[in-house]
Amino acid sequence: MDHQRFSQCKQQSLNKVDLSKKGSVDEDIEAVVSLINNRDQFFTTSSCSGRIIVIDGAPEGSDVQKQNCAWLYVSHKKCTSYDLVSALDKSSRDAVLKFEPFILHVQCRRLEDAQLMHSVSINSGFRNSGLTVSKAGKIIAAVRSTHGLEVPLTREGKLLVGRDYVHFLTQVANQKMEENLRRIHRFHENLQSALISDELQEVLPAPPSSQEARRPPEGQEAETEEKQQNKTSVYQRRRRREHHQTDCGHGDGTGSVQEEPDVCLDLLT
């Protein structure tokens, strides 16, 4: 998707009314959502920081299960046994306790951007993350985890377990929420580092190849060649002079040659 079209889609998406039950971004992921939406190559399409819920609905497998369910309890924070017991007391059908971990959907401008988001997700503990590409070229990165929880607790309004078991489930759900928040924090830190590294790679020039690294700059190359020629010329002239001195010293044994100043030495510098 080209930059202009992507920017239009991003503007339209972010200007839409939040249709979630809460009506706004969850507090624990505000920093993550802001970080993503402040980058030109990304925008979020849906998100949830993670929640503990009790839903009262039709039996599993029923066609009207989702449409007719009642939300007896919802929290994006840790809960207490009293919270769950109070919610279950309101059940008239089949109540289920669920812990749903952090989930985030991000539309990406390029496939490379989506791959960066996916890599950060996996490395932060969100092992169920993935990418989808539509026929129209829409690229979505889904950040998901697998540490959920789902336990049926009532049947036609009747509690199926004891209060001690509800207390145990409260501890399990809260432990999962704590782990969920740790992963969100890790994801935020890893994403910040990855984006900074990616931006630096775009700004900095590509490193030269090994052959280019050994080659001197253009001006120095000509200068080096000239010096090499001068060194060769000086060496040849000095060899000729030494040969002449040797020939002059072989007559009667008293011959001598007056040394000439070496005017060529400065060419070696």
N, C-alpha and C positions, 0 to 999 in steps of 0.2 A: 504494500500500500504506500503510495507516494506521501511525502511530508504534508502537503497541503490538505489532502483528503483526510489523513490521520488526525491532523489538528482540528478539523471541523467535527469529526466524530467525537474527539475528546471533549471539545467545548459543549456539544449537545449532551453528552453523557453526564458530565459533571454539573450541568445546569438542571438536570431532571430532579424532580421531587423524590426524596428518599422514601420508598414505599415499605420499608421494613417496619416491624412492630414497634421498634424503638424510635425510628424516625431520624436517626443520626448515627455517625460512626461511633463504635464502642470506644470507651476511654482508653483501654489497654492497647489499642492499635492505632490511635490517632497519629502517633509519630511515624509509624510505618506507612500509613496511607498518605500522609503529608509528604514524606520522602519520595514516594513513588509518583504522586501526582505533580510534584514540582519538577519532574524530569520530562523533557520533550518527547521521549521515546516510549513513555508508559502512561496508562491511567487505569484506575481501579473501576471495575464494573459491579462488584458485590463483595461484601466482607462480613465476617463475624469473628469476634475475638475468642469465642468458645463459650459454652453455656451449659448449665445444669437445668433440666426441664422435667416436669411431670405432665404427661399428656393423657387425657381420658378420651378414649375413642372406641370405635367399632373393633371387633376382632380382627387380628392380622389376616390379610388376604381379602378383606372386604373391599368392594369397589368404592365405598363411601368412607373408607377409613380416614383419609386425610381431610376430606371436605367437612366431615362432621365431628372432628376431634375438638376437645376443649382443653385449653391450656390452664392446668391447675397451678403450675408453679414455673417461673422462669427467672434465672439469675445468671449474670455474667461474672459473678464472684463466687467464693466458697459459700456453702450452705450449712445449716445445722440440722440435726435430727428432728427438731421441732418443726422446722420448715417443711420437711418431707412428710412427716406424720400429719400435719395440718392439711397439706395438699391431698393426701390419700383419703382423709376423712370426707372430702368432698366428692370422691369418685362415685359414680353411679353405673359405670360401665367397666371397660378394661383399661386400667391405668398402667402406664409404662414409665419407668425412670430412665432418663437418657443423659449421658454426658456427650456433647458434641464439641470436638476440638476446633481450634482456629482454622478458618477457611478463607481464602482470598482468591479472587479472579482478577487477572490483570491483562488488559489488551496491550499488545506490543506492536511497535511500528515495523520492526524487521525481525527476521528469524533469529539473527544473532542476538538481539535484545532478549528474545524469549528464552534462548539457550542460557544466557547469563542468569535470568530470573530462575530458571529451572535448576541450574547448578547450585545457586545459593540456597534454594529451598531444600534440596536433597542434603546438602552439607550441614544444614541447620536442624535436621531431624525430621523433616516433613517428607517421609518416604513414599507417600502416595501421590506425590505431585506429578503433573503431566502437562503436555502441550496439545492443543488442537488447532488445526488450520482449516478454515472453511473454503468452499469453492470460490468465494468472492475475495479471498486473501486475508480474511480476518484471523489474526493470530492471538490466541488466548492461552495464558499460562495460569494453571490452577495450582495453588499452594494448599496441600492437604496432608493430613496425618492419619494414622491408623489406630491411635490409642483412644478409641471411643468406648462407650459403655451403654448397654441397653438391657434392662431387666424388667420383665412384667411383674407387677406387684398385686394387682387386684383382678378379680373376675366377677363381672356384673356387680361391681361395687363392694365386693367382699375381699378383705385383705387376705392374701394367700400365705403370708409369712409373719413371723413374730416381730415385735418392736426391736429386739436385739439385732435381728438381721437388717432392719432398716438403719439402725445406728451404724452397723458395719458398712453398709453401702454408702452411707454419708461419708465415712472416712475414705473409702475407695474413690468416690467421685471428687472429693477435695484434693486427694493426692494427684489425681489426673489433671485437675485444674492447675495445681502448682507446677507440674511438669509442662503443661501447656504454656504457661506464662514464661517459663524459662526458655522454651523453644522460640517464642515470639521475640524475646529479648535477643537471643542469639541470631535469629533471622535479621533483625534490624541492624545489628552490628555488622554481620557478614555482608549485607546488602550495601551498607554505607561504604565499606572497604572495596567491594567489587566495583561500585560505580565510580569511585575516585580513581581506581586503577584503570578502568575502561576509559575515562576522560583523559587521563595522562597519556595513554597509548595513542589517542586520536590527536593530541596536541604535539607530542614529541615526534621528530623524524624517525623513520625506520633505521635501525642500525645497519652500517655498511657490511657488505659481504667480506669474507676473509681476503679475497683478492684486492678489493677496493681499499681495505684497511691498510694493506702493505704498500699501495701505490702512493707516492708523495703528491702533494697538491700541484696544480698545473704550473704555477710559477716556479716552484721549487724543482720540478722535474727538469725544466730546461737549464736551470742553474746548476743542478747536480751533474748533468751531462757535460756542461761546459767545463766544470771543475775536473771531471774525469779526463777530458781531452787535454787540459793543461798539465795535469799530473803526468800523463803519458809523454807529452812533449818535453817536459823538464827532465824526466828520467832518461830519454833518448839523448838529450844534449849533454847531460852529466856523464853518460856512458862514453860519448865521443871525446869529451875533454879528458877523462881518465885514461882512455886509450892513447891519446896524444902524449900525455905526461909519461906514460910507460915507455913509449918509443924513444923519447928524448933522453932518458936516463940510462940508456944502454950503450953509449959510445965509449969513452975512456974511463968511465967510472966516476968522473968528476962533474959530469953534466948536471945541471939543475934547471928547473923550470919555475919561473916566478908565478906564484899563485894569483889567479885572477879573482876579483870579488864575485861571489855567487849572486848575480843579479836576478836570478830566477827563483830564489827561495821564497820570496813573498807570494809567488803564484800558488804555493802549496797551502797558504792560509785561506 
